[in-house]
Amino acid sequence: MEIKPSTTIRKDYNGFSKYCHEIDEPVILTRNGEADLVVMSHETYRRKEARIKLQSKLLVAEKQIAEGSQLLDDEEVIGKMRRKINASKED
């Protein structure tokens, strides 16, 4: 993770924003030499959130498998996905 002083964002917001988009990872801003804030581009944030949601769903699935829950076959899964996609197109 990159570390920058808080003055970086105050002196040149546009440059700092461009930098965050280019490195595509969180940047730690320091204040008086101590870590204060973590800043990232919106795209990076959305990808991190999606990854966390996916990991959560995978943990639930692993638990269900360990408990012996019945699994869906591929045709059932694809059918559910298609119905969700079609429903979202109608909204």
All heavy atoms as an XYZ file, in Angstrom:
736
protein
N       0.835     -1.181      0.000
C       0.000      0.000      0.000
C       0.882      1.247      0.000
O       1.894      1.287      0.674
C      -0.891     -0.016      1.247
C      -2.338      0.205      0.917
S      -3.407      0.284      2.353
C      -3.944     -1.390      2.458
N       0.462      2.206     -0.755
C       1.201      3.466     -0.845
C       0.875      4.349      0.357
O      -0.237      4.322      0.875
C       0.830      4.198     -2.135
C       1.201      3.469     -3.390
C       2.701      3.402     -3.597
O       3.389      4.415     -3.376
O       3.178      2.315     -3.967
N       1.836      5.144      0.776
C       1.654      6.065      1.903
C       2.029      7.467      1.434
O       3.097      7.663      0.848
C       2.532      5.662      3.106
C       2.160      4.247      3.561
C       2.393      6.669      4.240
C       3.079      3.673      4.622
N       1.133      8.414      1.674
C       1.352      9.807      1.278
C       0.947     10.716      2.426
O       0.010     10.423      3.163
C       0.493     10.172      0.055
C       0.792      9.384     -1.192
C       2.046      9.881     -1.829
C       2.294      9.168     -3.143
N       3.564      9.520     -3.722
N       1.602     11.863      2.557
C       1.158     12.833      3.569
C      -0.158     13.478      3.141
O      -0.453     13.583      1.945
C       2.294     13.852      3.600
C       2.976     13.721      2.287
C       2.792     12.295      1.842
N      -0.955     13.895      4.111
C      -2.259     14.490      3.797
C      -2.123     15.758      2.962
O      -3.049     16.121      2.242
C      -3.042     14.777      5.074
O      -2.336     15.685      5.893
N      -0.983     16.406      3.025
C      -0.791     17.616      2.222
C      -0.843     17.316      0.728
O      -1.154     18.197     -0.070
C       0.554     18.295      2.554
O       1.609     17.340      2.361
C       0.575     18.817      3.973
N      -0.582     16.081      0.340
C      -0.614     15.700     -1.074
C      -1.978     15.970     -1.671
O      -2.093     16.531     -2.754
C      -0.274     14.198     -1.232
O       0.986     13.938     -0.630
C      -0.242     13.785     -2.686
N      -3.020     15.607     -0.964
C      -4.382     15.789     -1.484
C      -4.783     17.266     -1.420
O      -5.504     17.752     -2.290
C      -5.389     14.883     -0.747
C      -6.695     14.781     -1.532
C      -5.636     15.322      0.668
C      -7.624     13.706     -1.021
N      -4.314     17.975     -0.408
C      -4.671     19.397     -0.284
C      -3.981     20.238     -1.344
O      -4.559     21.195     -1.861
C      -4.307     19.907      1.106
C      -5.192     19.354      2.201
C      -5.024     20.100      3.508
N      -3.657     20.176      3.972
C      -3.151     19.464      4.989
N      -3.908     18.613      5.633
N      -1.905     19.622      5.359
N      -2.747     19.889     -1.687
C      -1.990     20.685     -2.656
C      -2.422     20.453     -4.096
O      -2.404     21.364     -4.909
C      -0.499     20.365     -2.533
C       0.141     20.909     -1.282
C       1.617     20.559     -1.259
C       2.268     21.083     -0.002
N       3.677     20.681      0.089
N      -2.786     19.200     -4.420
C      -3.089     18.872     -5.817
C      -4.107     17.749     -5.879
O      -3.775     16.598     -6.137
C      -1.797     18.473     -6.544
C      -2.012     18.148     -8.015
O      -3.077     18.512     -8.568
O      -1.123     17.527     -8.611
N      -5.378     18.103     -5.647
C      -6.424     17.079     -5.640
C      -6.484     16.323     -6.960
O      -6.541     15.095     -6.978
C      -7.801     17.694     -5.344
C      -8.893     16.648     -5.417
C      -9.187     15.864     -4.310
C      -9.584     16.416     -6.601
C     -10.154     14.875     -4.382
C     -10.547     15.430     -6.680
C     -10.838     14.661     -5.573
O     -11.777     13.675     -5.650
N      -6.471     17.039     -8.080
C      -6.585     16.387     -9.387
C      -5.429     15.413     -9.629
O      -5.630     14.298    -10.118
C      -6.672     17.407    -10.517
C      -7.988     18.154    -10.503
O      -9.001     17.641    -10.027
N      -7.980     19.374    -11.004
N      -4.239     15.831     -9.284
C      -3.073     14.960     -9.437
C      -3.173     13.742     -8.535
O      -2.846     12.623     -8.938
N      -3.637     13.955     -7.299
C      -3.786     12.860     -6.355
C      -4.863     11.881     -6.839
O      -4.691     10.665     -6.774
C      -4.128     13.387     -4.964
C      -4.248     12.307     -3.934
C      -3.112     11.687     -3.434
C      -5.483     11.908     -3.477
C      -3.219     10.679     -2.483
C      -5.599     10.907     -2.531
C      -4.467     10.294     -2.033
N      -5.958     12.406     -7.354
C      -7.029     11.566     -7.881
C      -6.516     10.716     -9.036
O      -6.761      9.505     -9.091
C      -8.200     12.437     -8.347
O      -9.184     11.651     -8.976
N      -5.794     11.325     -9.939
C      -5.220     10.597    -11.074
C      -4.290      9.494    -10.581
O      -4.320      8.365    -11.075
C      -4.474     11.564    -11.991
C      -3.890     10.914    -13.214
C      -3.170     11.923    -14.089
C      -2.523     11.207    -15.267
N      -1.702     12.091    -16.065
N      -3.477      9.816     -9.593
C      -2.545      8.850     -9.008
C      -3.302      7.646     -8.434
O      -2.940      6.492     -8.678
C      -1.720      9.547     -7.918
C      -0.825      8.632     -7.134
C       0.363      8.157     -7.684
C      -1.155      8.244     -5.850
C       1.187      7.318     -6.965
C      -0.330      7.414     -5.117
C       0.833      6.954     -5.685
O       1.654      6.111     -4.966
N      -4.379      7.907     -7.695
C      -5.180      6.818     -7.108
C      -5.774      5.924     -8.188
O      -5.819      4.699     -8.029
C      -6.289      7.383     -6.220
S      -5.693      8.067     -4.661
N      -6.222      6.521     -9.283
C      -6.783      5.732    -10.382
C      -5.700      4.908    -11.070
O      -5.942      3.771    -11.477
C      -7.482      6.632    -11.405
C      -8.793      7.149    -10.920
N      -9.958      6.438    -11.050
C      -9.120      8.298    -10.275
C     -10.948      7.125    -10.514
N     -10.469      8.261    -10.047
N      -4.515      5.462    -11.186
C      -3.430      4.761    -11.872
C      -2.906      3.569    -11.076
O      -2.646      2.516    -11.643
C      -2.278      5.723    -12.172
C      -2.589      6.703    -13.276
C      -1.514      7.766    -13.441
O      -0.572      7.809    -12.627
O      -1.628      8.558    -14.389
N      -2.736      3.739     -9.765
C      -2.150      2.643     -8.991
C      -3.176      1.575     -8.645
O      -2.812      0.449     -8.347
C      -1.428      3.124     -7.715
C      -2.397      3.720     -6.705
C      -0.320      4.093     -8.055
C      -1.802      3.851     -5.337
N      -4.451      1.932     -8.670
C      -5.535      0.973     -8.484
C      -5.415      0.186     -7.177
O      -5.636     -1.021     -7.137
C      -5.583      0.027     -9.685
C      -6.884     -0.734     -9.776
O      -7.919     -0.169     -9.358
O      -6.879     -1.877    -10.252
N      -5.050      0.874     -6.124
C      -5.013      0.275     -4.790
C      -5.185      1.385     -3.760
O      -5.030      2.568     -4.083
C      -3.715     -0.493     -4.556
C      -2.474      0.373     -4.512
C      -1.223     -0.446     -4.254
O      -0.995     -1.433     -4.961
O      -0.479     -0.089     -3.339
N      -5.508      1.047     -2.533
C      -5.693      2.080     -1.501
C      -4.395      2.842     -1.212
O      -3.300      2.307     -1.343
C      -6.121      1.285     -0.265
C      -6.632     -0.008     -0.796
C      -5.847     -0.286     -2.035
N      -4.556      4.105     -0.822
C      -3.438      4.955     -0.436
C      -3.671      5.401      1.007
O      -4.757      5.873      1.346
C      -3.333      6.206     -1.345
C      -2.209      7.118     -0.891
C      -3.164      5.800     -2.799
N      -2.678      5.226      1.846
C      -2.778      5.673      3.238
C      -2.324      7.126      3.300
O      -1.237      7.466      2.824
C      -1.897      4.814      4.162
C      -2.389      3.376      4.159
C      -1.883      5.389      5.581
C      -1.480      2.415      4.894
N      -3.164      7.979      3.869
C      -2.791      9.379      4.083
C      -2.363      9.534      5.545
O      -3.045      9.052      6.448
C      -3.962     10.312      3.785
C      -4.373     10.426      2.325
C      -5.573     11.349      2.185
C      -3.228     10.927      1.473
N      -1.239     10.206      5.718
C      -0.748     10.425      7.078
C      -1.023     11.848      7.519
O      -1.141     12.765      6.701
C       0.765     10.151      7.174
O       1.459     11.054      6.307
C       1.094      8.720      6.809
N      -1.131     12.003      8.815
C      -1.311     13.321      9.418
C      -0.361     13.383     10.596
O      -0.404     12.524     11.481
C      -2.753     13.462      9.872
C      -3.086     14.800     10.438
C      -4.567     14.865     10.611
N      -4.886     15.798     11.673
C      -6.093     16.057     12.076
N      -7.120     15.453     11.529
N      -6.315     16.916     13.025
N       0.527     14.351     10.569
C       1.568     14.475     11.591
C       2.371     13.185     11.721
O       2.725     12.747     12.807
C       0.957     14.857     12.945
C       0.251     16.188     12.911
O       0.685     17.112     12.226
N      -0.854     16.286     13.619
N       2.627     12.555     10.580
C       3.454     11.364     10.555
C       2.761     10.073     10.946
O       3.376      9.014     10.947
N       1.485     10.141     11.264
C       0.732      8.950     11.672
C      -0.336      8.635     10.631
O      -0.929      9.538     10.049
C       0.044      9.194     13.028
C       0.986      9.475     14.175
C       1.767      8.246     14.602
O       1.219      7.127     14.504
O       2.927      8.403     15.028
N      -0.613      7.352     10.414
C      -1.670      6.947      9.484
C      -2.994      7.548      9.949
O      -3.333      7.496     11.129
C      -1.767      5.429      9.428
N      -3.734      8.140      9.018
C      -4.986      8.818      9.367
C      -6.161      8.318      8.534
O      -7.201      7.975      9.072
C      -4.821     10.331      9.183
C      -6.036     11.117      9.632
O      -6.578     10.803     10.713
O      -6.447     12.040      8.908
N      -6.003      8.271      7.225
C      -7.097      7.884      6.325
C      -6.589      6.919      5.262
O      -5.401      6.910      4.947
C      -7.667      9.109      5.603
C      -8.306     10.195      6.450
C      -8.626     11.402      5.566
C      -9.561      9.681      7.113
N      -7.521      6.160      4.705
C      -7.223      5.314      3.552
C      -8.129      5.794      2.420
O      -9.341      5.899      2.591
C      -7.478      3.823      3.848
C      -7.219      2.980      2.609
C      -6.623      3.358      5.020
N      -7.538      6.077      1.262
C      -8.267      6.626      0.119
C      -8.027      5.722     -1.083
O      -6.925      5.209     -1.268
C      -7.770      8.055     -0.202
C      -8.504      8.640     -1.385
C      -7.903      8.955      1.009
N      -9.084      5.519     -1.885
C      -8.942      4.731     -3.110
C      -9.942      5.225     -4.145
O     -10.905      5.906     -3.803
C      -9.148      3.247     -2.828
C     -10.551      2.886     -2.393
S     -10.753      1.156     -1.968
C     -10.192      1.149     -0.289
N      -9.707      4.862     -5.383
C     -10.647      5.240     -6.442
C     -11.954      4.487     -6.237
O     -11.993      3.437     -5.592
C     -10.066      4.915     -7.820
O     -10.044      3.511     -8.023
N     -13.011      5.022     -6.796
C     -14.317      4.378     -6.695
C     -14.299      2.995     -7.332
O     -14.891      2.049     -6.803
C     -15.381      5.267     -7.350
C     -16.753      4.744     -7.182
N     -17.455      4.202     -8.219
C     -17.540      4.639     -6.085
C     -18.624      3.801     -7.776
N     -18.711      4.054     -6.488
N     -13.605      2.851     -8.456
C     -13.526      1.561     -9.132
C     -12.843      0.521     -8.240
O     -13.288     -0.622     -8.144
C     -12.763      1.683    -10.460
C     -13.454      2.530    -11.506
C     -13.157      4.026    -11.356
O     -12.260      4.402    -10.562
O     -13.832      4.821    -12.017
N     -11.761      0.914     -7.583
C     -11.052      0.000     -6.680
C     -11.953     -0.396     -5.528
O     -12.024     -1.567     -5.149
C      -9.767      0.669     -6.143
O      -8.923      0.991     -7.247
C      -9.021     -0.237     -5.183
N     -12.684      0.568     -4.982
C     -13.603      0.281     -3.880
C     -14.668     -0.720     -4.309
O     -14.943     -1.690     -3.599
C     -14.247      1.589     -3.397
C     -15.311      1.376     -2.356
C     -14.969      1.120     -1.037
C     -16.656      1.413     -2.710
C     -15.952      0.905     -0.085
C     -17.645      1.197     -1.760
C     -17.285      0.951     -0.449
O     -18.258      0.724      0.481
N     -15.259     -0.508     -5.467
C     -16.314     -1.415     -5.942
C     -15.786     -2.827     -6.145
O     -16.453     -3.800     -5.802
C     -16.934     -0.881     -7.228
C     -17.767      0.378     -6.944
C     -18.568      0.774     -8.093
N     -19.397     -0.372     -8.479
C     -20.472     -0.284     -9.222
N     -20.860      0.868     -9.646
N     -21.165     -1.344     -9.552
N     -14.581     -2.954     -6.702
C     -13.999     -4.286     -6.895
C     -13.730     -4.967     -5.555
O     -13.992     -6.153     -5.388
C     -12.722     -4.207     -7.721
C     -12.975     -4.187     -9.204
C     -11.727     -4.461     -9.999
N     -10.677     -3.485     -9.753
C     -10.618     -2.285    -10.324
N     -11.558     -1.908    -11.170
N      -9.633     -1.465    -10.058
N     -13.235     -4.211     -4.587
C     -12.983     -4.782     -3.260
C     -14.281     -5.231     -2.602
O     -14.343     -6.288     -1.988
C     -12.244     -3.780     -2.377
C     -10.780     -3.628     -2.751
C     -10.018     -2.836     -1.721
C      -8.562     -2.764     -2.055
N      -7.886     -4.046     -2.030
N     -15.322     -4.428     -2.728
C     -16.624     -4.793     -2.172
C     -17.163     -6.061     -2.843
O     -17.678     -6.951     -2.165
C     -17.629     -3.651     -2.350
C     -17.415     -2.503     -1.397
C     -17.727     -2.886      0.030
O     -18.841     -3.351      0.308
O     -16.826     -2.727      0.877
N     -17.036     -6.147     -4.161
C     -17.509     -7.328     -4.886
C     -16.728     -8.566     -4.450
O     -17.308     -9.647     -4.277
C     -17.376     -7.114     -6.389
N     -15.431     -8.405     -4.248
C     -14.599     -9.532     -3.810
C     -15.025    -10.005     -2.418
O     -15.132    -11.202     -2.172
C     -13.128     -9.123     -3.810
C     -12.171    -10.274     -3.603
C     -10.707     -9.856     -3.719
N     -10.441     -9.193     -4.984
C      -9.931     -7.969     -5.094
N      -9.624     -7.256     -4.047
N      -9.731     -7.429     -6.284
N     -15.310     -9.072     -1.528
C     -15.742     -9.424     -0.177
C     -17.077    -10.164     -0.223
O     -17.262    -11.175      0.462
C     -15.826     -8.165      0.712
C     -14.426     -7.643      1.008
C     -16.595     -8.441      2.003
C     -14.389     -6.256      1.627
N     -18.014     -9.678     -1.037
C     -19.313    -10.346     -1.163
C     -19.152    -11.758     -1.717
O     -19.797    -12.698     -1.244
C     -20.250     -9.532     -2.049
C     -20.782     -8.290     -1.387
C     -21.688     -7.512     -2.324
C     -22.143     -6.228     -1.676
N     -22.978     -5.424     -2.572
N     -18.287    -11.907     -2.713
C     -18.054    -13.223     -3.300
C     -17.441    -14.167     -2.268
O     -17.868    -15.319     -2.139
C     -17.149    -13.118     -4.528
C     -16.749    -14.432     -5.185
C     -17.981    -15.209     -5.637
C     -15.805    -14.185     -6.343
N     -16.454    -13.680     -1.513
C     -15.840    -14.514     -0.484
C     -16.867    -14.945      0.551
O     -16.863    -16.097      1.000
C     -14.688    -13.762      0.188
C     -13.473    -13.623     -0.696
C     -12.409    -12.702     -0.103
O     -12.697    -11.838      0.707
N     -11.172    -12.901     -0.525
N     -17.757    -14.053      0.914
C     -18.808    -14.376      1.876
C     -19.715    -15.472      1.336
O     -20.054    -16.431      2.051
C     -19.607    -13.119      2.202
O     -20.685    -13.425      3.044
N     -20.101    -15.353      0.080
C     -20.968    -16.363     -0.534
C     -20.246    -17.704     -0.643
O     -20.860    -18.761     -0.448
C     -21.443    -15.892     -1.904
C     -22.455    -14.768     -1.825
C     -22.903    -14.318     -3.189
C     -23.908    -13.184     -3.044
N     -24.464    -12.769     -4.333
N     -18.964    -17.674     -0.949
C     -18.204    -18.912     -1.039
C     -18.092    -19.595      0.324
O     -18.172    -20.825      0.411
C     -16.811    -18.653     -1.618
C     -16.768    -18.298     -3.103
C     -15.363    -17.880     -3.509
C     -17.258    -19.453     -3.957
N     -17.933    -18.808      1.383
C     -17.893    -19.388      2.729
C     -19.209    -20.064      3.078
O     -19.231    -21.155      3.660
C     -17.549    -18.312      3.765
C     -16.110    -17.836      3.786
C     -15.961    -16.642      4.734
C     -15.179    -18.959      4.207
N     -20.322    -19.425      2.719
C     -21.642    -20.016      2.971
C     -21.768    -21.324      2.191
O     -22.225    -22.341      2.724
C     -22.770    -19.032      2.592
C     -24.120    -19.720      2.585
C     -22.779    -17.841      3.542
N     -21.345    -21.313      0.922
C     -21.435    -22.517      0.092
C     -20.573    -23.640      0.656
O     -21.001    -24.796      0.700
C     -21.016    -22.190     -1.346
N     -19.364    -23.301      1.095
C     -18.484    -24.314      1.683
C     -19.106    -24.915      2.944
O     -19.021    -26.120      3.167
C     -17.117    -23.718      1.996
C     -16.281    -23.451      0.762
C     -14.963    -22.767      1.065
O     -14.714    -22.387      2.235
O     -14.178    -22.590      0.121
N     -19.751    -24.072      3.737
C     -20.416    -24.557      4.945
C     -21.562    -25.495      4.578
O     -21.745    -26.550      5.194
C     -20.926    -23.378      5.777
C     -21.583    -23.789      7.069
C     -22.058    -22.587      7.868
C     -22.744    -23.089      9.129
N     -23.707    -22.171      9.643
N     -22.341    -25.109      3.566
C     -23.457    -25.943      3.129
C     -22.954    -27.300      2.625
O     -23.553    -28.339      2.919
C     -24.264    -25.229      2.039
C     -25.047    -24.048      2.551
C     -25.700    -23.243      1.430
O     -25.281    -23.310      0.282
N     -26.715    -22.478      1.789
N     -21.873    -27.302      1.888
C     -21.292    -28.552      1.393
C     -20.831    -29.413      2.563
O     -21.099    -30.619      2.612
C     -20.138    -28.271      0.409
C     -20.689    -27.675     -0.891
C     -19.333    -29.538      0.129
C     -19.631    -27.120     -1.815
N     -20.155    -28.795      3.525
C     -19.666    -29.530      4.697
C     -20.810    -30.139      5.498
O     -20.660    -31.205      6.102
C     -18.825    -28.609      5.581
N     -21.955    -29.448      5.494
C     -23.122    -29.948      6.236
C     -23.940    -30.943      5.425
O     -24.962    -31.444      5.898
C     -24.003    -28.768      6.665
C     -23.341    -27.871      7.690
C     -24.132    -26.612      7.978
O     -25.088    -26.308      7.221
O     -23.780    -25.918      8.944
N     -23.526    -31.209      4.191
C     -24.202    -32.203      3.366
C     -25.416    -31.695      2.618
O     -26.255    -32.481      2.184
N     -25.537    -30.388      2.451
C     -26.675    -29.842      1.697
C     -26.648    -30.344      0.259
O     -25.586    -30.576     -0.316
C     -26.622    -28.311      1.687
O     -26.774    -27.809      2.987
N     -27.833    -30.488     -0.313
C     -27.939    -30.944     -1.693
C     -27.466    -29.846     -2.632
O     -27.840    -28.673     -2.478
C     -29.377    -31.324     -2.021
C     -29.530    -31.934     -3.404
C     -30.962    -32.394     -3.664
O     -31.808    -32.310     -2.792
N     -31.210    -32.858     -4.868
N     -26.651    -30.205     -3.600
C     -26.111    -29.240     -4.553
C     -27.007    -29.169     -5.782
O     -27.677    -30.136     -6.140
C     -24.701    -29.644     -4.981
C     -23.664    -29.744     -3.865
C     -22.341    -30.242     -4.440
C     -23.478    -28.409     -3.178
N     -27.009    -28.013     -6.433
C     -27.756    -27.825     -7.683
C     -26.887    -28.291     -8.839
O     -25.669    -28.118     -8.816
C     -28.109    -26.353     -7.871
C     -28.946    -25.690     -6.788
C     -29.087    -24.206     -7.083
C     -30.308    -26.341     -6.681
N     -27.522    -28.833     -9.880
C     -26.724    -29.176    -11.052
C     -26.545    -27.920    -11.909
O     -27.182    -26.893    -11.696
C     -27.319    -30.342    -11.834
C     -28.651    -30.032    -12.496
O     -28.913    -28.859    -12.804
O     -29.425    -30.967    -12.718
N     -25.654    -28.017    -12.884
C     -25.299    -26.839    -13.681
C     -26.491    -26.249    -14.429
O     -26.604    -25.039    -14.567
C     -24.163    -27.157    -14.644
C     -24.476    -28.286    -15.618
O     -25.298    -29.153    -15.277
O     -23.878    -28.294    -16.712
N     -27.414    -27.062    -14.884
C     -28.572    -26.540    -15.612
C     -29.471    -25.708    -14.699
O     -30.005    -24.676    -15.119
C     -29.362    -27.689    -16.241
C     -28.617    -28.332    -17.404
C     -29.389    -29.479    -18.021
O     -30.604    -29.598    -17.771
O     -28.769    -30.248    -18.776
N     -29.625    -26.134    -13.457
C     -30.426    -25.362    -12.501
C     -29.773    -24.012    -12.217
O     -30.453    -22.975    -12.175
C     -30.573    -26.133    -11.186
C     -31.475    -27.346    -11.250
C     -31.489    -28.081     -9.931
O     -30.537    -28.835     -9.666
O     -32.458    -27.873     -9.167
N     -28.464    -24.018    -12.039
C     -27.735    -22.779    -11.748
C     -27.837    -21.812    -12.921
O     -28.136    -20.625    -12.742
C     -26.250    -23.077    -11.411
C     -25.451    -21.791    -11.295
C     -26.151    -23.898    -10.135
N     -27.593    -22.316    -14.124
C     -27.660    -21.454    -15.314
C     -29.071    -20.910    -15.491
O     -29.263    -19.732    -15.824
C     -27.169    -22.216    -16.561
C     -25.665    -22.458    -16.444
C     -27.502    -21.465    -17.837
C     -25.081    -23.383    -17.486
N     -30.087    -21.736    -15.248
C     -31.472    -21.276    -15.349
C     -31.771    -20.154    -14.376
O     -32.395    -19.148    -14.736
N     -31.307    -20.294    -13.124
C     -31.511    -19.236    -12.122
C     -30.810    -17.951    -12.541
O     -31.353    -16.853    -12.390
C     -31.005    -19.692    -10.757
C     -31.912    -20.662    -10.057
C     -31.381    -20.964     -8.665
C     -32.373    -21.803     -7.897
N     -32.023    -21.933     -6.484
N     -29.591    -18.094    -13.055
C     -28.835    -16.910    -13.478
C     -29.548    -16.196    -14.621
O     -29.655    -14.972    -14.627
C     -27.418    -17.314    -13.893
C     -26.552    -17.746    -12.718
S     -24.962    -18.457    -13.198
C     -24.207    -17.117    -14.081
N     -30.043    -16.959    -15.577
C     -30.750    -16.351    -16.715
C     -32.007    -15.620    -16.246
O     -32.311    -14.534    -16.737
C     -31.096    -17.411    -17.745
C     -29.902    -17.844    -18.551
C     -30.285    -18.712    -19.732
N     -29.097    -18.999    -20.521
C     -28.749    -20.203    -20.921
N     -29.503    -21.240    -20.651
N     -27.651    -20.369    -21.636
N     -32.744    -16.233    -15.331
C     -33.952    -15.578    -14.821
C     -33.602    -14.265    -14.115
O     -34.291    -13.259    -14.289
C     -34.707    -16.517    -13.884
C     -35.462    -17.618    -14.631
C     -36.403    -18.392    -13.725
N     -35.712    -19.178    -12.720
C     -35.183    -20.390    -12.917
N     -35.264    -20.960    -14.098
N     -34.589    -21.032    -11.923
N     -32.520    -14.265    -13.344
C     -32.110    -13.028    -12.658
C     -31.690    -11.959    -13.664
O     -32.035    -10.779    -13.507
C     -30.981    -13.311    -11.673
C     -31.426    -13.961    -10.409
C     -30.293    -14.075     -9.415
C     -30.777    -14.671     -8.129
N     -29.757    -14.706     -7.095
N     -30.942    -12.362    -14.673
C     -30.498    -11.404    -15.697
C     -31.692    -10.826    -16.430
O     -31.796     -9.599    -16.619
C     -29.518    -12.072    -16.684
C     -28.194    -12.362    -15.985
C     -29.314    -11.196    -17.921
C     -27.258    -13.258    -16.767
N     -32.625    -11.676    -16.816
C     -33.819    -11.211    -17.521
C     -34.675    -10.310    -16.638
O     -35.231     -9.321    -17.113
C     -34.629    -12.406    -18.045
C     -33.922    -13.110    -19.182
O     -33.102    -12.533    -19.885
N     -34.213    -14.389    -19.338
N     -34.786    -10.631    -15.350
C     -35.565     -9.801    -14.431
C     -34.924     -8.425    -14.286
O     -35.624     -7.410    -14.221
C     -35.689    -10.484    -13.071
N     -33.586     -8.377    -14.266
C     -32.922     -7.078    -14.111
C     -33.056     -6.235    -15.382
O     -33.065     -5.017    -15.316
C     -31.447     -7.263    -13.741
O     -30.726     -7.826    -14.808
N     -33.169     -6.868    -16.527
C     -33.358     -6.139    -17.786
C     -34.741     -5.497    -17.853
O     -34.919     -4.472    -18.476
C     -33.163     -7.070    -18.981
C     -31.731     -7.469    -19.220
C     -31.616     -8.384    -20.415
C     -30.195     -8.808    -20.652
N     -30.081     -9.738    -21.793
N     -35.710     -6.134    -17.191
C     -37.080     -5.629    -17.205
C     -37.265     -4.438    -16.267
O     -38.209     -3.683    -16.410
C     -38.042     -6.754    -16.834
C     -38.093     -7.859    -17.867
C     -38.910     -9.069    -17.413
O     -39.470     -9.035    -16.313
O     -38.961    -10.041    -18.184
N     -36.381     -4.283    -15.303
C     -36.506     -3.185    -14.323
C     -36.122     -1.868    -14.858
O     -35.747     -1.369    -15.660
C     -35.656     -3.463    -13.088
C     -36.216     -4.621    -12.269
O     -37.400     -4.941    -12.432
O     -35.444     -5.194    -11.490
